[in-house]
Every structure is written in structure tokens, then in C-alpha cells.
Amino acid sequence: MTQEWVDFIAYFTQNNPSPVMTPILKNTSIVDFSEKNISVSCENLGMKIFLETRKKEFERAFSKKVGKDIHITFIVRGKIKKKGKKIETTPLFDFKETKEEIIRKSGLQAKHTFANFAVSTSNQFAYTAAKSVSQNIGVAYNPLFIYGGVGVGKTHLTQAVAHAVLEKDSIKKVLYCTSEEFTNDLIESIREKSTALFRRKYRILHLLVMDDIQFIAGKNYIQEELYHTFNTIIKNGGQVVFTSDRPPKEIERLEDRLRSRFSGGLTIDVQKPDFELRSAILLIKAQERNIDIDIETIKLIAARIDDARELEGKLLEIYARSILENQKITTNMIENELNKKKDDIAKKRSPSEIIKIVCGFYGIKPALIKNETRKEKISHTRQILMFILRSTLKLTYEEIAYILRRKDHTTIIHGVEKITNLTMQNPVFKEEIDRVINSL
């Protein structure tokens, strides 16, 4: 099948010459295929979006060439997931593995290193402390507790600590996880009667990095297990790093002994990025994706968007538009993109109207969306609502949490990211979401 795709590219580009299409297609390849489906990887999200605009044309032409109907899915390089792979219940610290395999099994993202972490006055103290911890784990500050709002770089910074430790000594047992993953692991180990394996997974670590620790609040058994895990790692000379959206003293329903442990090291507040830091973040993201954009244009985006999480999304959106329109990114393009007409906003439906329409689409009573039920259909619809409220009305995570009566805005972040990933991985689901949005 791979050779057929190479032949198809040569045939297609010869019959459809284009200064944009030809180099993009030549930089694609088949990474997975079955009888009627193929997955084609491309270099970045902008190229994926561009190729999907002509997806039907590719499918018709390729199906005709191979003599059978073929469905094509475009993915960003490195994003494909193999089906049927069982989730690992214990970290396999095999020191003969490659650096990439060690990073993956440690739960880290390759891009979250100190080398591409932008530093400014808002995060200088946290950065310095994290560097210090990475150079001397178990000694400098233990635990290191970093807290702050959404998109201030907590995950990037704490994963950078783990990367630095592995870079210095790949023999070290390092694991990054969220408090939700820790909770799910423990529940699964109880169900499978394998708590000994669970404890071996976490308690032998030299470095444990746990994100969103606030979610263990009120979960007594989880807190009990974390308390003993924490003590064992520290007793053995290891290091623990936590992140949260608030300081330990403000986490309600947290056991006093854990609150005391969390406060026993160094607690640092990371503020929202200032203009200089937002500009630096955009420059780094543009360099990572080889996006041609000048500093003045970068400054224009940074001046208008103060949410760090939105910066990268807006950059990719502008990049995709520049590819589609076959033009360079300019300040005029940015102005047109950022200066949305007020009339457009006025025409949008209210959050309550959107809730009614989406619930009607999925046959659910709107009142159920705002209660505590976790039935799969209701929970899934609730996450779709989070995604639609965020993407259509541009509401903040905190606003959506208030509207849907969720306790914490990080629940909204998780829901939005989950639906975003599903739309990228599943074309059928993406079409369903498009239909829902069009019905608005």
C-alpha cells in the first residue's frame, strides 16, 4: 500500500500541478492501513487541515487507482495510536531502551523541556527552583509545589524537571502522571487485586511528578495511598513535584497530614504570562513548526491574546489560513483575524440556547447536564457541550464551569481536549460535531 501511495502522489501532482499542493503531498506517507482504510501522516496541523479540504478528491482518485473504495484519514506525524494496545499498569524501566521509549514510558511529552521553556518575570522564580531540583533531586526543595491558573506553564515546567533528570542519568526511575491517572491506577489495581504492583510502580520512583493534585480532595482512600507513596519516595531519597490550581492551604477537603507534607517544601505561585513572555512563547511555537512569521506580527498576536493556551491555537489557525489562501502571514491578515465584527458575536446564540439544542440533538433533558450524574451518554454530551461553548462562544473555562455547574475549570479543560482529540482522530465523529454546530 505504501508504494501505491508514492505512485499516487506522482500521478496526482503531475495532473494537478500546484506550488502549494505538490510539496505538501510529497511530505506525506502512509503509516497505517487496512483493507479499506489508510492513515496518512503529514508534518503539522496546518498541513492536515489543508489536505482535509480536498479529502474527497483524494479518496476518489486513490480509490480509482487501486481499484477499490478507500477511506483516507489524515493525521499529524507521530499522533497515531495503535488499536488494542493494553495500558501499562507498571513502568517497565528497561535501560536498554531508546531515549524516546524511556520518555514515553515515563509519561512525558518530548517538547516539554527547559530548552524551549520561555522565561520572564512571571515565572522566573519557579523556573529557577525547578532547575535547582532537577540538578539535585531529593535535596533542594522536597516537595516542589507549583500552583497557578490555566495555561501558565505548570505542566511544561514540571515535565522539564523530569526530562533534565533523565538526561543526566537515564537509569533514574521517573514518572509523570495526573492525579486522575494515579486514582484510576489505584482503582484498577483494587479491582484486579494487584495493589502490590501498583505500589511497586509508584514507590520505587526516584522522581514522581503529579499534575492537578487538587482533584484528590475528598477522596479519602486516594489520599491515604498518596500519603504513604509520598513518604516512601522521600524516605528513599527521591523527589516529589506537584502542580495545582491553588496553594495547599486553599485545597478544601484535603487531609491535614497531606496539607502539611505539601507545605513542607517550596510552594511557588506562577502568574499569567506578561506581554514579553507571550511573545517569546509564540516565537518558540513558530520555530517548532517552521512557521514563517516576523516579530512584529508575533507582537500583534501577543498584545491581543492574554491566554497562554489560546496563543498556540491562534497561531495554528492563522498558519492554516495562510496555507489555504497561499499567502504569507502579515499584520493585515492578523488584524482581519483578530478584529471580528461585533455583529458576528451578537448573532451567536446564548449558552442556554446552545445547551437546549445540543441536548435535543442527543435526546437528553437539559437539567441532567448540570447535575452530578456520570452516566456515559450524559457525561459524553456534557463534554461535547464544553467543546462547543468554548469553540463557538469563546467562553473562558471558568465561565463554562459556572454555566454547567462544574466544581473546577480544569474539568472543562479535560473535556474540551478530549473532544478536540476525538474530532482529529475520528472523521465520523468530526462530521457529527459539525452537524451539531451547523444546527445552531
VEXDREN-2710 file (C-alpha; in Angstrom, 1 decimal):
% VEXDREN-2710
k/r/px/py/pz
1/MET/0.0/0.0/0.0
2/THR/2.9/2.4/0.7
3/GLN/4.2/2.1/-2.8
4/GLU/0.7/2.7/-4.2
5/TRP/0.6/6.0/-2.3
6/VAL/4.0/7.1/-3.6
7/ASP/2.8/6.3/-7.2
8/PHE/-0.4/8.1/-6.5
9/ILE/1.4/11.3/-5.3
10/ALA/3.5/11.3/-8.5
11/TYR/0.4/10.8/-10.6
12/PHE/-1.7/13.4/-8.8
13/THR/0.9/16.1/-8.7
14/GLN/1.6/15.6/-12.4
15/ASN/-2.0/16.1/-13.3
16/ASN/-2.7/18.8/-10.7
17/PRO/0.4/20.9/-10.5
18/SER/0.4/23.4/-7.6
19/PRO/3.2/25.3/-5.9
20/VAL/1.5/24.5/-2.5
21/MET/-0.1/21.1/-3.0
22/THR/3.0/19.4/-4.6
23/PRO/5.5/19.9/-1.7
24/ILE/2.8/19.1/0.9
25/LEU/1.8/15.8/-0.7
26/LYS/5.4/14.8/-1.2
27/ASN/5.9/15.2/2.5
28/THR/3.2/12.7/3.4
29/SER/3.3/8.9/3.9
30/ILE/1.1/6.0/4.9
31/VAL/1.7/5.0/8.5
32/ASP/-1.2/2.5/8.9
33/PHE/-3.6/0.7/6.5
34/SER/-6.3/-2.0/6.4
35/GLU/-8.5/-3.4/3.6
36/LYS/-10.5/-0.2/3.2
37/ASN/-8.8/2.5/5.3
38/ILE/-5.4/4.2/5.3
39/SER/-3.9/6.7/7.7
40/VAL/-1.7/9.3/6.0
41/SER/0.7/11.3/8.1
42/CYS/1.6/14.9/7.4
43/GLU/4.1/17.3/9.0
44/ASN/1.9/19.5/11.1
45/LEU/-1.7/20.6/11.9
46/GLY/-1.8/23.3/9.3
47/MET/-1.0/20.8/6.5
48/LYS/-3.5/18.4/7.9
49/ILE/-6.3/21.0/7.8
50/PHE/-5.2/22.0/4.2
51/LEU/-5.3/18.3/3.0
52/GLU/-8.7/17.6/4.5
53/THR/-10.2/20.4/2.4
54/ARG/-9.6/18.1/-0.6
55/LYS/-10.1/14.8/1.1
56/LYS/-13.0/13.6/-1.0
57/GLU/-11.0/14.3/-4.2
58/PHE/-8.0/12.3/-2.9
59/GLU/-10.3/9.4/-1.9
60/ARG/-11.9/9.3/-5.3
61/ALA/-8.6/9.5/-7.2
62/PHE/-6.8/7.0/-5.0
63/SER/-9.7/4.5/-5.0
64/LYS/-9.8/4.6/-8.7
65/LYS/-6.1/3.9/-8.9
66/VAL/-6.1/0.9/-6.6
67/GLY/-9.4/-0.4/-7.9
68/LYS/-11.4/-0.4/-4.6
69/ASP/-13.0/2.1/-2.2
70/ILE/-10.5/3.6/0.2
71/HIS/-11.2/5.9/3.1
72/ILE/-8.3/8.3/4.0
73/THR/-7.6/9.7/7.4
74/PHE/-5.0/12.5/7.7
75/ILE/-3.1/12.6/11.0
76/VAL/-0.3/14.8/12.3
77/ARG/3.0/12.9/12.3
78/GLY/3.6/11.0/15.5
79/LYS/0.0/11.1/16.6
80/ILE/-1.3/7.7/15.5
81/LYS/-2.3/5.3/18.2
82/LYS/-2.2/1.5/17.7
83/LYS/-5.5/-0.2/18.5
84/GLY/-5.8/-2.9/21.0
85/LYS/-2.7/-2.0/23.0
86/LYS/-3.2/-2.7/26.7
87/ILE/-2.4/0.2/29.0
88/GLU/0.7/-0.5/31.1
89/THR/0.0/-0.9/34.8
90/THR/3.6/-0.7/35.8
91/PRO/6.5/1.3/34.4
92/LEU/9.0/-1.0/32.6
93/PHE/12.3/0.6/33.3
94/ASP/14.4/-1.3/30.8
95/PHE/17.6/0.6/30.5
96/LYS/18.4/-0.9/27.0
97/GLU/15.5/1.1/25.6
98/THR/16.0/4.1/23.4
99/LYS/15.7/7.6/24.8
100/GLU/12.4/8.1/23.1
101/GLU/11.0/4.9/24.7
102/ILE/12.1/5.9/28.1
103/ILE/10.5/9.3/27.7
104/ARG/7.2/7.8/26.5
105/LYS/7.1/5.2/29.4
106/SER/7.8/8.0/31.9
107/GLY/4.6/9.8/30.7
108/LEU/6.5/12.8/29.3
109/GLN/6.0/14.9/26.2
110/ALA/9.2/15.3/24.2
111/LYS/8.7/19.0/23.7
112/HIS/8.4/19.9/27.4
113/THR/12.0/20.6/28.2
114/PHE/13.9/23.6/29.7
115/ALA/15.4/24.3/26.3
116/ASN/12.0/25.5/24.9
117/PHE/10.5/27.0/28.1
118/ALA/10.2/30.7/27.8
119/VAL/11.2/32.6/31.0
120/SER/10.0/36.1/32.1
121/THR/9.3/37.9/35.4
122/SER/6.0/35.9/35.9
123/ASN/7.8/32.6/36.1
124/GLN/11.4/33.3/36.8
125/PHE/11.3/32.1/40.4
126/ALA/9.5/28.9/39.5
127/TYR/11.9/28.2/36.7
128/THR/15.0/28.7/38.9
129/ALA/13.5/26.4/41.6
130/ALA/12.7/23.7/39.0
131/LYS/16.2/23.9/37.6
132/SER/17.7/23.5/41.1
133/VAL/15.5/20.5/41.8
134/SER/16.4/18.8/38.5
135/GLN/20.1/19.1/39.3
136/ASN/19.9/17.7/42.8
137/ILE/16.7/15.7/43.3
138/GLY/15.6/14.9/46.9
139/VAL/17.8/17.6/48.3
140/ALA/17.0/21.1/47.0
141/TYR/13.2/21.5/47.7
142/ASN/11.1/18.5/48.5
143/PRO/8.3/18.6/47.6
144/LEU/8.3/21.3/45.0
145/PHE/4.7/22.5/44.8
146/ILE/3.9/24.8/41.8
147/TYR/0.4/26.4/41.5
148/GLY/-1.2/28.8/39.2
149/GLY/-4.1/29.4/36.7
150/VAL/-4.8/27.8/33.4
151/GLY/-2.0/27.9/30.7
152/VAL/0.8/29.4/32.8
153/GLY/3.2/26.6/32.0
154/LYS/3.0/24.4/35.1
155/THR/2.9/21.1/33.2
156/HIS/5.7/22.2/30.9
157/LEU/7.9/23.3/33.7
158/THR/7.5/20.2/35.9
159/GLN/7.9/17.8/32.9
160/ALA/11.1/19.7/32.1
161/VAL/12.4/18.7/35.6
162/ALA/11.8/15.1/34.7
163/HIS/13.5/15.5/31.3
164/ALA/16.6/17.0/32.9
165/VAL/16.8/14.2/35.4
166/LEU/16.6/11.5/32.7
167/GLU/19.1/13.5/30.5
168/LYS/21.6/13.5/33.4
169/ASP/21.0/9.8/34.3
170/SER/18.7/7.6/32.2
171/ILE/18.9/4.9/34.9
172/LYS/16.7/7.1/37.2
173/LYS/13.1/5.9/37.6
174/VAL/10.9/8.8/36.7
175/LEU/7.2/9.1/36.2
176/TYR/4.8/11.9/35.3
177/CYS/1.1/11.4/35.8
178/THR/-2.0/13.4/36.7
179/SER/-3.8/12.8/39.9
180/GLU/-6.7/11.3/37.8
181/GLU/-4.3/8.7/36.4
182/PHE/-3.0/7.9/39.8
183/THR/-6.6/7.5/41.0
184/ASN/-7.5/5.3/38.0
185/ASP/-4.4/3.1/38.5
186/LEU/-5.3/2.6/42.2
187/ILE/-9.0/1.7/41.4
188/GLU/-7.9/-0.7/38.7
189/SER/-5.3/-2.4/41.0
190/ILE/-8.0/-2.9/43.6
191/ARG/-10.4/-4.4/41.0
192/GLU/-7.6/-6.7/39.7
193/LYS/-6.3/-7.5/43.2
194/SER/-2.9/-6.2/42.2
195/THR/-2.2/-3.4/44.7
196/ALA/1.3/-4.8/45.2
197/LEU/2.1/-4.0/41.6
198/PHE/0.6/-0.5/42.0
199/ARG/2.7/0.3/45.0
200/ARG/5.8/-1.1/43.3
201/LYS/5.1/1.2/40.3
202/TYR/5.0/4.4/42.3
203/ARG/7.0/3.8/45.5
204/ILE/10.3/2.8/43.8
205/LEU/10.5/6.1/41.9
206/HIS/13.4/8.4/42.1
207/LEU/11.1/11.2/40.8
208/LEU/7.3/11.5/40.9
209/VAL/5.7/14.4/39.1
210/MET/2.0/14.7/39.7
211/ASP/-0.3/17.2/37.9
212/ASP/-3.6/18.7/39.2
213/ILE/-3.2/17.4/42.7
214/GLN/-6.4/19.3/43.7
215/PHE/-8.5/16.5/42.3
216/ILE/-7.7/14.1/45.1
217/ALA/-9.6/16.4/47.5
218/GLY/-12.4/14.5/49.3
219/LYS/-11.1/11.1/48.1
220/ASN/-10.0/9.6/51.4
221/TYR/-8.6/6.3/50.2
222/ILE/-6.7/8.0/47.4
223/GLN/-5.2/10.5/49.9
224/GLU/-4.2/7.6/52.2
225/GLU/-2.4/5.9/49.4
226/LEU/-0.7/9.1/48.2
227/TYR/0.4/9.9/51.7
228/HIS/2.3/6.6/52.0
229/THR/3.6/6.8/48.5
230/PHE/4.9/10.3/49.2
231/ASN/6.6/9.2/52.5
232/THR/8.2/6.2/50.9
233/ILE/9.7/8.1/48.0
234/ILE/11.1/10.8/50.3
235/LYS/12.4/8.3/52.8
236/ASN/14.3/6.6/49.9
237/GLY/15.9/9.9/48.9
238/GLY/13.6/10.5/46.0
239/GLN/11.9/13.7/44.8
240/VAL/8.2/14.7/44.5
241/VAL/6.9/17.5/42.4
242/PHE/3.2/18.6/42.4
243/THR/1.1/21.1/40.5
244/SER/-2.2/22.6/41.4
245/ASP/-4.5/25.4/40.5
246/ARG/-4.3/26.7/44.1
247/PRO/-1.9/26.6/47.1
248/PRO/-2.2/23.6/49.6
249/LYS/-3.9/25.7/52.2
250/GLU/-6.8/26.5/49.8
251/ILE/-7.5/22.9/48.7
252/GLU/-10.7/22.0/50.5
253/ARG/-11.3/18.5/51.9
254/LEU/-7.6/17.8/51.9
255/GLU/-6.3/15.8/54.9
256/ASP/-4.2/17.9/57.3
257/ARG/-1.3/15.5/57.1
258/LEU/-1.1/15.8/53.3
259/ARG/-1.5/19.6/53.5
260/SER/1.4/19.6/55.9
261/ARG/3.5/17.5/53.6
262/PHE/2.7/19.6/50.6
263/SER/3.6/22.8/52.5
264/GLY/6.8/21.3/53.9
265/GLY/8.9/22.0/50.8
266/LEU/8.8/25.0/48.4
267/THR/5.4/26.4/47.3
268/ILE/5.6/28.8/44.3
269/ASP/2.9/30.8/42.5
270/VAL/3.2/31.1/38.7
271/GLN/1.4/34.2/37.3
272/LYS/-0.2/34.7/33.9
273/PRO/2.4/35.4/31.2
274/ASP/3.2/39.1/30.5
275/PHE/3.5/40.5/27.0
276/GLU/7.2/39.7/26.7
277/LEU/6.6/36.1/27.7
278/ARG/3.6/35.6/25.4
279/SER/5.8/36.9/22.5
280/ALA/8.6/34.5/23.4
281/ILE/6.1/31.6/23.6
282/LEU/4.8/32.4/20.1
283/LEU/8.3/32.6/18.7
284/ILE/9.2/29.2/20.2
285/LYS/5.9/27.6/18.8
286/ALA/6.5/29.1/15.4
287/GLN/10.1/27.8/15.3
288/GLU/9.0/24.4/16.4
289/ARG/6.6/24.2/13.4
290/ASN/8.8/26.1/10.9
291/ILE/6.2/28.8/10.5
292/ASP/7.5/31.9/8.7
293/ILE/6.3/34.8/10.8
294/ASP/8.1/38.1/11.7
295/ILE/8.5/39.6/15.2
296/GLU/6.1/42.5/14.6
297/THR/3.3/40.1/13.7
298/ILE/4.2/38.0/16.7
299/LYS/3.8/41.1/18.9
300/LEU/0.5/41.9/17.4
301/ILE/-0.9/38.5/18.4
302/ALA/0.7/38.6/21.9
303/ALA/-0.8/42.0/22.5
304/ARG/-4.3/40.9/21.7
305/ILE/-4.4/37.4/23.4
306/ASP/-3.5/37.1/27.1
307/ASP/-4.5/33.4/27.5
308/ALA/-1.3/31.3/27.0
309/ARG/-3.3/28.2/25.9
310/GLU/-5.0/30.2/23.2
311/LEU/-1.7/31.5/21.7
312/GLU/-0.7/28.3/20.0
313/GLY/-4.2/27.6/18.8
314/LYS/-4.5/31.1/17.2
315/LEU/-1.1/30.7/15.6
316/LEU/-2.0/27.4/14.1
317/GLU/-5.4/28.8/12.9
318/ILE/-3.6/31.7/11.2
319/TYR/-1.0/29.4/9.7
320/ALA/-3.7/27.1/8.3
321/ARG/-5.4/30.1/6.8
322/SER/-2.2/31.3/5.2
323/ILE/-1.7/27.8/3.6
324/LEU/-5.3/27.7/2.3
325/GLU/-5.1/31.2/0.8
326/ASN/-1.5/30.6/-0.4
327/GLN/-0.2/33.8/1.1
328/LYS/2.4/34.9/3.7
329/ILE/1.3/35.7/7.2
330/THR/1.2/39.5/7.5
331/THR/0.0/42.1/10.0
332/ASN/-3.1/42.7/7.8
333/MET/-4.1/39.1/7.9
334/ILE/-3.7/39.1/11.7
335/GLU/-5.8/42.2/12.1
336/ASN/-8.5/40.7/10.0
337/GLU/-8.4/37.5/12.0
338/LEU/-8.4/39.2/15.4
339/ASN/-10.8/42.0/14.7
340/LYS/-14.0/40.0/14.5
341/LYS/-17.1/42.2/13.9
342/LYS/-19.3/42.8/16.9
343/ASP/-22.3/41.9/14.8
344/ASP/-21.0/38.4/14.5
345/ILE/-20.8/38.0/18.2
346/ALA/-24.3/39.5/18.6
347/LYS/-25.7/36.9/16.2
348/LYS/-24.5/34.0/18.3
349/ARG/-26.9/32.1/20.5
350/SER/-26.8/32.3/24.3
351/PRO/-25.3/29.4/26.3
352/SER/-28.7/28.3/27.5
353/GLU/-30.0/28.1/23.9
354/ILE/-26.9/26.0/22.9
355/ILE/-27.5/23.7/25.8
356/LYS/-31.1/23.1/24.7
357/ILE/-30.2/22.5/21.1
358/VAL/-27.3/20.1/21.8
359/CYS/-29.3/18.2/24.4
360/GLY/-32.2/17.9/21.9
361/PHE/-29.7/16.6/19.3
362/TYR/-28.7/13.8/21.7
363/GLY/-32.1/13.2/23.3
364/ILE/-31.1/14.3/26.8
365/LYS/-33.0/16.5/29.3
366/PRO/-31.0/19.8/29.7
367/ALA/-31.4/19.6/33.5
368/LEU/-29.3/16.3/33.6
369/ILE/-26.3/18.1/32.0
370/LYS/-25.9/20.3/35.1
371/ASN/-26.2/17.6/37.8
372/GLU/-23.6/15.2/39.1
373/THR/-24.6/12.1/37.1
374/ARG/-21.7/10.3/35.4
375/LYS/-23.7/8.1/33.1
376/GLU/-21.6/7.7/29.9
377/LYS/-24.1/9.2/27.5
378/ILE/-24.8/12.3/29.7
379/SER/-21.1/12.7/30.6
380/HIS/-20.1/12.5/26.9
381/THR/-22.8/15.0/25.9
382/ARG/-21.6/17.3/28.6
383/GLN/-18.1/17.2/27.2
384/ILE/-19.4/18.0/23.8
385/LEU/-21.2/21.0/25.2
386/MET/-17.9/22.1/26.9
387/PHE/-16.2/21.9/23.5
388/ILE/-19.0/23.8/21.6
389/LEU/-19.4/26.5/24.2
390/ARG/-15.6/27.0/24.1
391/SER/-15.3/27.0/20.3
392/THR/-18.4/28.9/19.3
393/LEU/-18.8/31.5/22.0
394/LYS/-15.2/31.7/23.0
395/LEU/-16.1/31.5/26.7
396/THR/-13.4/31.0/29.3
397/TYR/-13.0/27.7/31.1
398/GLU/-14.2/29.3/34.3
399/GLU/-17.3/30.7/32.6
400/ILE/-18.2/27.3/31.2
401/ALA/-17.6/25.6/34.6
402/TYR/-20.1/28.1/36.1
403/ILE/-22.7/27.6/33.4
404/LEU/-22.5/23.8/33.6
405/ARG/-22.2/23.8/37.4
406/ARG/-18.8/22.1/37.5
407/LYS/-16.7/22.4/40.6
408/ASP/-13.4/23.2/38.8
409/HIS/-12.4/24.7/35.4
410/THR/-9.8/22.0/34.9
411/THR/-12.7/19.6/34.3
412/ILE/-13.7/21.8/31.4
413/ILE/-10.1/21.8/30.0
414/HIS/-10.1/18.0/30.1
415/GLY/-13.5/17.8/28.4
416/VAL/-12.5/20.2/25.6
417/GLU/-9.2/18.5/25.0
418/LYS/-10.9/15.1/24.9
419/ILE/-13.5/16.1/22.3
420/THR/-10.8/18.0/20.3
421/ASN/-8.7/14.9/20.1
422/LEU/-11.7/12.7/19.1
423/THR/-12.5/15.1/16.2
424/MET/-8.9/14.9/15.0
425/GLN/-8.8/11.1/15.2
426/ASN/-12.3/10.1/14.1
427/PRO/-13.7/11.6/10.9
428/VAL/-17.2/10.2/11.5
429/PHE/-17.3/11.8/15.0
430/LYS/-16.0/15.1/13.5
431/GLU/-18.8/15.1/10.9
432/GLU/-21.3/14.5/13.8
433/ILE/-19.9/17.5/15.7
434/ASP/-20.0/19.6/12.6
435/ARG/-23.7/18.7/12.2
436/VAL/-24.4/19.8/15.7
437/ILE/-22.6/23.1/15.3
438/ASN/-24.4/23.7/12.0
439/SER/-27.7/23.1/13.7
440/LEU/-27.0/26.2/15.9
END
